[in-house]
Amino acid sequence: MADRAPTQRARGSTTTPTNNNGSTFLRKLQTHIGSNSTQLVGFLTLIISGSILLLFTGITIIGAVLGLIFFTPLIIVSSPIWFPIAIVFFFAVAEFLSLCGFGLTFMAGLSWMYRYFRGLNPPGSDQVDYARNRIYDTASHVKDYAREYGGYLQSKVKDAAPGA
């Protein structure tokens, strides 16, 4: 088909035969990669390793499907045994991982407090100092306010209950 001469249409225009997309791709690939043998070896390595990985993927999927086909009856028959065991195992693993996480958090907090009280300025110590100073300032303001207005409230109580 590619060897044919241009054909005439009914209106008199000529057309050229269309190139196959695969041959165009191969021509572009040859002009791009063909000039450098290192690129050609890299491309061939890519094609070969990709093909091998694709083959291994297919083998894995086929093995998984065949395993499900052969072991599904056994799984269904023994599911009353496996379900409670799976629940117990799940909770045991969840408890162990939670314990590890809480222990790690406790150790990190203990280490931070040790460094803070030794004066080594761990991360966030400036925020703790700022909060401590704010609490101290607020408490001293409340104390001063109570001293100032404490006598005022005592006189009001005596006015409300003269015998007290």
GUFIBA-353647 format. One line per field, with one value per atom (N, C-alpha, C): residue in one letter; atom name; z, x, y. Coordinates in Angstrom, 1 decimal, always signed. Atoms other than C-alpha are relative to their C-alpha. Layout:
BEGIN
resn <- (a/...)
name <- (CA/...)
Z <- (Z/...)
X <- (X/...)
Y <- (Y/...)
//
This chain:
BEGIN
resn <- (m/m/m/a/a/a/d/d/d/r/r/r/a/a/a/p/p/p/t/t/t/q/q/q/r/r/r/a/a/a/r/r/r/g/g/g/s/s/s/t/t/t/t/t/t/t/t/t/p/p/p/t/t/t/n/n/n/n/n/n/n/n/n/g/g/g/s/s/s/t/t/t/f/f/f/l/l/l/r/r/r/k/k/k/l/l/l/q/q/q/t/t/t/h/h/h/i/i/i/g/g/g/s/s/s/n/n/n/s/s/s/t/t/t/q/q/q/l/l/l/v/v/v/g/g/g/f/f/f/l/l/l/t/t/t/l/l/l/i/i/i/i/i/i/s/s/s/g/g/g/s/s/s/i/i/i/l/l/l/l/l/l/l/l/l/f/f/f/t/t/t/g/g/g/i/i/i/t/t/t/i/i/i/i/i/i/g/g/g/a/a/a/v/v/v/l/l/l/g/g/g/l/l/l/i/i/i/f/f/f/f/f/f/t/t/t/p/p/p/l/l/l/i/i/i/i/i/i/v/v/v/s/s/s/s/s/s/p/p/p/i/i/i/w/w/w/f/f/f/p/p/p/i/i/i/a/a/a/i/i/i/v/v/v/f/f/f/f/f/f/f/f/f/a/a/a/v/v/v/a/a/a/e/e/e/f/f/f/l/l/l/s/s/s/l/l/l/c/c/c/g/g/g/f/f/f/g/g/g/l/l/l/t/t/t/f/f/f/m/m/m/a/a/a/g/g/g/l/l/l/s/s/s/w/w/w/m/m/m/y/y/y/r/r/r/y/y/y/f/f/f/r/r/r/g/g/g/l/l/l/n/n/n/p/p/p/p/p/p/g/g/g/s/s/s/d/d/d/q/q/q/v/v/v/d/d/d/y/y/y/a/a/a/r/r/r/n/n/n/r/r/r/i/i/i/y/y/y/d/d/d/t/t/t/a/a/a/s/s/s/h/h/h/v/v/v/k/k/k/d/d/d/y/y/y/a/a/a/r/r/r/e/e/e/y/y/y/g/g/g/g/g/g/y/y/y/l/l/l/q/q/q/s/s/s/k/k/k/v/v/v/k/k/k/d/d/d/a/a/a/a/a/a/p/p/p/g/g/g/a/a/a)
name <- (N/CA/C/N/CA/C/N/CA/C/N/CA/C/N/CA/C/N/CA/C/N/CA/C/N/CA/C/N/CA/C/N/CA/C/N/CA/C/N/CA/C/N/CA/C/N/CA/C/N/CA/C/N/CA/C/N/CA/C/N/CA/C/N/CA/C/N/CA/C/N/CA/C/N/CA/C/N/CA/C/N/CA/C/N/CA/C/N/CA/C/N/CA/C/N/CA/C/N/CA/C/N/CA/C/N/CA/C/N/CA/C/N/CA/C/N/CA/C/N/CA/C/N/CA/C/N/CA/C/N/CA/C/N/CA/C/N/CA/C/N/CA/C/N/CA/C/N/CA/C/N/CA/C/N/CA/C/N/CA/C/N/CA/C/N/CA/C/N/CA/C/N/CA/C/N/CA/C/N/CA/C/N/CA/C/N/CA/C/N/CA/C/N/CA/C/N/CA/C/N/CA/C/N/CA/C/N/CA/C/N/CA/C/N/CA/C/N/CA/C/N/CA/C/N/CA/C/N/CA/C/N/CA/C/N/CA/C/N/CA/C/N/CA/C/N/CA/C/N/CA/C/N/CA/C/N/CA/C/N/CA/C/N/CA/C/N/CA/C/N/CA/C/N/CA/C/N/CA/C/N/CA/C/N/CA/C/N/CA/C/N/CA/C/N/CA/C/N/CA/C/N/CA/C/N/CA/C/N/CA/C/N/CA/C/N/CA/C/N/CA/C/N/CA/C/N/CA/C/N/CA/C/N/CA/C/N/CA/C/N/CA/C/N/CA/C/N/CA/C/N/CA/C/N/CA/C/N/CA/C/N/CA/C/N/CA/C/N/CA/C/N/CA/C/N/CA/C/N/CA/C/N/CA/C/N/CA/C/N/CA/C/N/CA/C/N/CA/C/N/CA/C/N/CA/C/N/CA/C/N/CA/C/N/CA/C/N/CA/C/N/CA/C/N/CA/C/N/CA/C/N/CA/C/N/CA/C/N/CA/C/N/CA/C/N/CA/C/N/CA/C/N/CA/C/N/CA/C/N/CA/C/N/CA/C/N/CA/C/N/CA/C/N/CA/C/N/CA/C/N/CA/C/N/CA/C/N/CA/C/N/CA/C/N/CA/C/N/CA/C/N/CA/C/N/CA/C/N/CA/C/N/CA/C/N/CA/C/N/CA/C/N/CA/C/N/CA/C/N/CA/C/N/CA/C/N/CA/C/N/CA/C/N/CA/C/N/CA/C/N/CA/C/N/CA/C/N/CA/C/N/CA/C/N/CA/C/N/CA/C/N/CA/C)
Z <- (+0.0/+0.0/+0.0/+0.0/+0.7/-1.3/+1.3/-2.7/-1.1/+1.0/-4.6/-0.3/+0.4/-6.5/+0.5/-0.5/-5.5/-0.9/+0.7/-6.5/-0.2/+0.3/-8.0/+0.6/-0.5/-6.3/-1.0/+1.0/-8.0/-0.3/+0.2/-7.6/-0.6/+0.7/-9.0/+0.9/-0.9/-5.9/+0.2/-0.1/-5.3/+1.5/-1.5/-1.9/+0.0/-0.2/-0.7/+1.0/-0.9/+1.1/+1.4/-1.4/+4.9/+0.5/-0.6/+6.9/+1.2/-1.1/+9.5/+1.3/-1.2/+13.0/+0.7/-0.6/+14.2/-0.7/+0.7/+11.4/+0.3/-0.3/+12.1/+1.4/-1.3/+15.8/+0.0/+0.1/+14.9/-0.7/+0.6/+12.6/+0.9/-0.9/+15.2/+1.1/-1.0/+17.7/-0.5/+0.6/+15.4/-0.2/+0.2/+14.6/+1.4/-1.3/+18.3/+0.8/-0.7/+19.8/-0.8/+0.9/+16.9/+0.0/+0.1/+17.1/+1.2/-1.2/+20.6/+0.5/-0.4/+21.5/+1.5/-1.4/+25.2/+0.3/-0.2/+24.9/-0.5/+0.5/+22.8/+1.0/-1.0/+25.4/+1.2/-1.1/+28.1/-0.3/+0.4/+26.1/+0.0/+0.0/+25.5/+1.4/-1.4/+29.2/+0.6/-0.5/+30.0/-0.5/+0.6/+27.6/+0.6/-0.5/+28.9/+1.5/-1.4/+32.6/+0.2/+0.0/+32.0/-0.3/+0.5/+30.2/+1.1/-1.1/+33.1/+1.1/-1.1/+35.7/-0.4/+0.5/+33.6/+0.1/-0.1/+33.4/+1.5/-1.4/+37.2/+0.6/-0.5/+37.8/-0.4/+0.4/+35.7/+0.7/-0.8/+37.5/+1.4/-1.3/+40.8/+0.0/+0.1/+39.8/-0.2/+0.3/+38.4/+1.3/-1.2/+41.6/+1.1/-1.0/+43.8/-0.4/+0.4/+41.8/+0.2/-0.2/+41.8/+1.5/-1.4/+45.5/+0.6/-0.4/+46.1/-0.4/+0.5/+43.9/+0.8/-0.7/+45.7/+1.5/-1.5/+49.3/+0.5/-0.4/+49.3/+0.8/-0.8/+50.4/+1.4/-1.3/+53.2/+0.9/-0.7/+54.3/+0.5/-0.4/+54.3/+1.1/-0.9/+56.2/+1.4/-1.3/+58.9/+0.5/-0.4/+59.2/+1.4/-1.4/+62.5/+1.0/-0.9/+64.0/-0.2/+0.3/+62.2/+0.4/-0.3/+62.9/+1.4/-1.4/+66.7/+0.2/-0.1/+66.4/-0.6/+0.7/+64.0/+0.9/-0.9/+66.4/+1.2/-1.2/+69.4/-0.5/+0.5/+67.3/-0.4/+0.3/+66.0/+1.3/-1.2/+69.5/+0.7/-0.6/+70.8/-0.7/+0.8/+68.0/+0.3/-0.2/+68.5/+1.4/-1.4/+72.3/+0.1/-0.1/+71.8/-0.7/+0.7/+69.2/+0.8/-0.8/+71.5/+1.2/-1.1/+74.4/-0.4/+0.6/+72.3/-0.2/+0.3/+71.2/+1.3/-1.3/+74.8/+0.7/-0.7/+76.1/-0.7/+0.7/+73.4/+0.3/-0.4/+74.1/+1.4/-1.4/+77.8/+0.1/+0.0/+77.2/-0.6/+0.6/+74.9/+1.0/-1.0/+77.5/+1.2/-1.1/+80.3/-0.4/+0.5/+78.2/-0.1/+0.2/+77.4/+1.4/-1.4/+81.1/+0.6/-0.6/+82.1/-0.6/+0.7/+79.5/+0.5/-0.4/+80.6/+1.4/-1.4/+84.3/+0.2/+0.0/+83.6/-0.6/+0.6/+81.7/-1.4/+1.3/+78.3/-1.1/+0.9/+76.6/-1.2/+1.1/+74.6/-0.8/+0.8/+71.8/+0.7/-0.7/+73.1/+1.4/-1.4/+76.4/+0.1/-0.1/+75.6/+0.1/-0.2/+75.2/+1.4/-1.4/+78.5/+1.0/-0.8/+80.1/-0.1/+0.3/+78.5/+0.7/-0.6/+79.7/+1.6/-1.5/+83.3/+0.4/-0.4/+83.4/-0.1/+0.1/+82.2/+1.1/-1.1/+84.8/+1.3/-1.2/+87.5/+0.1/+0.1/+86.4/+0.3/-0.2/+86.3/+1.5/-1.4/+89.8/+0.9/-0.8/+91.2/-0.1/+0.2/+89.7/+0.8/-0.8/+91.2/+1.5/-1.5/+94.6/+0.4/-0.3/+94.5/-0.1/+0.1/+93.4/+1.2/-1.2/+96.3/+1.2/-1.2/+98.8/+0.0/+0.2/+97.4/+0.3/-0.2/+97.4/+1.1/-1.1/+100.2/+1.2/-1.1/+102.8/-0.4/+0.5/+100.7/+0.2/-0.2/+100.8/+1.5/-1.5/+104.6/+0.5/-0.5/+105.2/-0.5/+0.6/+102.9/+0.8/-0.8/+104.9/+1.4/-1.3/+108.2/-0.2/+0.2/+106.7/-0.2/+0.2/+105.6/+1.3/-1.2/+108.9/+1.2/-0.9/+111.6/+1.3/-1.2/+114.4/-0.3/+0.3/+112.6/+0.2)
X <- (+0.8/+0.0/+0.9/-0.8/+2.8/+0.8/-0.7/+4.3/-0.8/+0.9/+1.3/+0.3/-0.2/+1.5/-1.2/+1.1/-0.6/-1.2/+1.2/-4.2/-0.8/+0.9/-6.7/-1.3/+1.4/-9.9/-0.9/+1.0/-13.1/+0.1/-0.1/-12.4/+1.3/-1.3/-8.9/+1.2/-1.1/-6.8/+0.8/-0.8/-4.0/+0.3/-0.4/-3.2/+1.2/-1.2/-0.1/-0.4/+0.4/-0.3/+0.4/-0.3/-0.4/+1.0/-1.0/+2.5/-0.6/+0.4/+2.0/+0.5/-0.4/+2.2/+1.2/-1.1/+4.5/+1.3/-1.2/+7.0/+0.5/-0.4/+7.0/+0.7/-0.6/+7.7/+1.4/-1.3/+10.5/+1.1/-1.0/+12.1/+0.4/-0.4/+12.0/+0.9/-0.8/+13.4/+1.4/-1.3/+16.2/+0.8/-0.7/+17.1/+0.5/-0.3/+17.0/+1.1/-0.9/+18.8/+1.1/-1.0/+20.7/+1.3/-1.3/+23.4/+0.9/-0.7/+24.5/-0.1/+0.1/+25.3/-0.3/+0.3/+25.1/-1.5/+1.5/+21.5/-0.7/+0.7/+20.7/+0.1/-0.1/+22.1/-0.9/+0.9/+20.2/-1.5/+1.3/+17.0/-0.3/+0.2/+17.4/+0.0/+0.1/+18.1/-1.3/+1.3/+14.9/-1.0/+1.0/+12.9/+0.1/-0.2/+14.4/-0.5/+0.4/+14.0/-1.5/+1.4/+10.5/-0.8/+0.7/+9.5/+0.1/-0.1/+10.9/-0.9/+0.9/+9.0/-1.4/+1.3/+5.9/-0.3/+0.1/+6.4/-0.2/+0.1/+6.9/-1.3/+1.4/+3.7/-1.0/+1.0/+1.7/+0.1/-0.2/+3.2/-0.6/+0.5/+2.3/-1.5/+1.5/-1.3/-0.5/+0.5/-1.7/+0.1/-0.2/-0.3/-1.0/+1.0/-2.6/-1.4/+1.3/-5.7/-0.1/+0.1/-4.8/+0.0/+0.0/-4.1/-1.4/+1.4/-7.5/-0.9/+0.9/-9.2/+0.2/-0.2/-7.5/-0.2/+0.1/-7.6/-1.3/+1.2/-11.0/-0.9/+0.8/-12.8/+0.5/-0.6/-10.4/-0.2/+0.2/-10.7/-1.5/+1.4/-14.5/-0.4/+0.3/-14.6/+0.6/-0.6/-12.2/-0.2/+0.2/-13.4/-0.6/+0.4/-15.2/+1.1/-1.2/-11.8/+0.9/-0.9/-9.9/-0.5/+0.5/-12.2/+0.3/-0.4/-11.9/+1.5/-1.4/-8.2/+0.5/-0.4/-7.8/-0.4/+0.4/-9.8/+1.0/-0.9/-7.6/+1.4/-1.3/-4.4/+0.0/+0.1/-5.6/+0.1/+0.0/-6.2/+1.3/-1.3/-2.9/+1.0/-0.9/-1.0/-0.3/+0.4/-2.9/+0.5/-0.4/-2.2/+1.5/-1.5/+1.5/+0.5/-0.5/+1.9/-0.4/+0.3/+0.0/+0.9/-1.0/+2.2/+1.3/-1.3/+5.3/-0.1/+0.1/+4.0/-0.1/+0.1/+3.0/+1.4/-1.3/+6.4/+1.0/-0.9/+8.2/-0.3/+0.4/+6.2/+0.4/-0.4/+6.9/+1.5/-1.4/+10.6/+0.4/-0.3/+10.7/-0.3/+0.3/+8.9/+0.9/-0.9/+11.1/+1.4/-1.3/+14.2/-0.1/+0.2/+12.8/+0.0/+0.0/+12.1/+1.4/-1.4/+15.6/+0.8/-0.8/+17.2/-0.5/+0.6/+14.8/+0.5/-0.4/+15.6/+1.5/-1.4/+19.3/+0.5/-0.4/+19.2/+0.6/-0.6/+20.1/-0.9/+0.9/+17.2/-0.5/+0.5/+15.4/-1.0/+0.9/+13.1/-1.3/+1.3/+10.0/+0.1/-0.1/+11.5/-0.3/+0.3/+11.1/-1.5/+1.4/+7.4/-0.5/+0.3/+7.2/+0.3/-0.4/+9.1/-1.0/+0.9/+6.8/-1.3/+1.2/+3.7/+0.1/-0.3/+5.2/+0.0/-0.1/+5.9/-1.4/+1.3/+2.4/-0.9/+0.8/+0.8/+0.4/-0.5/+3.0/-0.5/+0.5/+2.1/-1.5/+1.5/-1.6/-0.3/+0.3/-1.5/+0.4/-0.4/+0.4/-1.0/+1.0/-2.2/-1.3/+1.1/-5.0/+0.2/-0.3/-3.3/-0.1/+0.0/-2.8/-1.5/+1.4/-6.4/-0.8/+0.6/-7.6/+0.4/-0.5/-5.5/-0.7/+0.5/-6.8/-1.5/+1.5/-10.5/-0.5/+0.4/-10.5/-0.6/+0.6/-11.0/-1.3/+1.2/-13.7/-1.2/+1.0/-15.6/-0.3/+0.2/-15.1/-0.9/+0.9/-16.7/-1.4/+1.3/-19.6/-0.8/+0.6/-20.2/-0.4/+0.3/-20.2/-1.2/+1.1/-22.7/-1.3/+1.1/-25.0/-0.5/+0.3/-24.8/+0.7/-0.7/-24.0/+0.5/-0.4/-23.8/+1.2/-1.1/-21.2/+1.4)
Y <- (-1.2/+0.0/+1.3/-1.2/+2.4/+0.2/+0.0/+1.6/+0.7/-0.5/+3.0/+1.5/-1.4/+6.2/+0.8/-0.9/+9.2/-0.2/+0.2/+8.7/+1.2/-1.2/+11.1/-0.2/+0.0/+12.0/+0.5/-0.5/+12.9/+1.5/-1.4/+16.6/+0.4/-0.3/+16.4/+0.2/-0.2/+16.7/-1.3/+1.2/+14.3/-0.2/+0.3/+12.5/-0.8/+0.9/+10.9/-1.1/+1.1/+7.5/+0.4/-0.4/+7.8/-1.0/+0.9/+6.4/-0.7/+0.7/+3.8/+0.7/-0.7/+5.3/-0.8/+0.8/+2.4/+0.3/-0.2/+3.0/+1.5/-1.4/+6.8/+0.0/+0.0/+6.1/-0.7/+0.7/+3.7/+0.9/-0.9/+6.2/+1.2/-1.1/+9.0/-0.6/+0.7/+6.5/-0.2/+0.2/+5.6/+1.2/-1.3/+9.2/+0.5/-0.6/+10.1/-0.9/+0.9/+7.0/-0.5/+0.7/+5.6/+0.7/-0.7/+8.3/-0.3/+0.2/+7.3/-1.4/+1.4/+3.7/-0.2/+0.1/+4.4/+0.1/-0.2/+5.6/-1.3/+1.2/+2.5/-1.1/+1.0/+0.2/+0.2/-0.4/+2.1/-0.3/+0.3/+1.8/-1.5/+1.5/-1.9/-0.6/+0.5/-2.4/+0.3/-0.4/-0.5/-0.9/+0.9/-2.6/-1.4/+1.4/-5.9/-0.1/+0.1/-5.1/+0.3/-0.2/-3.8/-1.2/+1.3/-7.0/-1.0/+1.0/-9.1/+0.3/-0.4/-7.1/-0.2/+0.3/-7.4/-1.5/+1.4/-11.1/-0.5/+0.4/-11.4/+0.5/-0.5/-9.3/-1.0/+1.0/-11.7/-1.3/+1.2/-14.7/+0.1/-0.2/-13.2/+0.1/-0.1/-12.4/-1.4/+1.4/-15.9/-0.9/+0.7/-17.4/+0.3/-0.5/-15.3/-0.6/+0.5/-16.3/-1.5/+1.5/-20.0/-0.4/+0.3/-19.9/+0.3/-0.3/-18.3/-1.2/+1.1/-21.0/-1.2/+1.3/-23.9/+0.1/-0.1/-22.6/+0.6/-0.6/-20.9/-1.0/+0.9/-24.1/-0.3/+0.1/-24.6/+1.2/-1.3/-21.0/+0.0/-0.1/-21.2/-1.0/+1.1/-24.5/+0.4/-0.3/-23.3/+1.4/-1.4/-19.7/+0.2/-0.1/-20.3/+0.0/+0.1/-21.0/+1.2/-1.1/-18.3/+1.4/-1.3/-15.4/+0.5/-0.4/-15.4/+0.2/-0.1/-16.0/+1.3/-1.2/-13.1/+1.2/-1.1/-10.8/+0.1/-0.1/-11.7/+0.4/-0.4/-11.4/+1.5/-1.4/-8.0/+0.9/-0.9/-6.6/-0.2/+0.2/-8.1/+0.9/-0.8/-6.4/+1.5/-1.4/-3.1/+0.4/-0.3/-3.2/+0.1/-0.1/-3.9/+1.2/-1.2/-1.1/+1.3/-1.1/+1.3/+0.1/+0.0/+0.3/+0.6/-0.5/+0.9/+1.5/-1.4/+4.3/+0.8/-0.7/+5.4/+0.0/+0.1/+4.2/+0.9/-0.9/+6.1/+1.5/-1.3/+9.2/+0.4/-0.2/+8.9/+0.2/-0.2/+8.5/+1.3/-1.3/+11.5/+1.2/-1.0/+13.6/+0.1/+0.1/+12.4/+0.6/-0.5/+13.2/+1.5/-1.5/+16.7/+0.7/-0.6/+17.4/+0.0/+0.1/+16.2/+1.1/-1.1/+18.6/+1.4/-1.3/+21.4/+0.4/-0.3/+21.1/+0.1/-0.2/+20.8/+1.3/-1.3/+24.1/-0.1/+0.2/+22.6/+0.6/-0.6/+24.5/-0.9/+0.8/+21.8/+0.8/-0.7/+22.7/+0.3/-0.4/+24.6/+0.5/-0.5/+25.6/+1.5/-1.4/+29.2/+0.3/-0.1/+28.7/-0.3/+0.4/+27.0/+1.1/-1.1/+29.8/+1.2/-1.1/+32.4/-0.3/+0.4/+30.5/+0.1/-0.1/+30.2/+1.4/-1.4/+33.9/+0.7/-0.5/+34.7/-0.4/+0.5/+32.5/+0.7/-0.7/+34.1/+1.4/-1.4/+37.6/+0.1/+0.0/+36.8/-0.3/+0.3/+35.2/+1.2/-1.1/+38.2/+1.2/-1.0/+40.6/-0.3/+0.4/+38.6/+0.2/-0.2/+38.6/+1.5/-1.5/+42.4/+0.5/-0.4/+42.8/-0.4/+0.5/+40.7/+0.7/-0.8/+42.6/+1.4/-1.3/+45.9/+0.1/+0.0/+45.0/-0.9/+0.9/+42.5/+0.8/-0.9/+45.3/+0.6/-0.5/+46.7/-1.0/+1.0/+43.5/-0.3/+0.2/+43.1/+1.1/-1.1/+46.5/-0.1/+0.3/+45.6/-1.1/+1.1/+42.4/+0.6/-0.6/+44.4/+0.9/-0.9/+46.9/-0.9/+0.9/+44.0/-0.7/+0.7/+42.2/+0.8/-0.8/+44.8/-0.8/+0.8/+42.2/-1.0/+1.0/+40.1/+0.5)
//
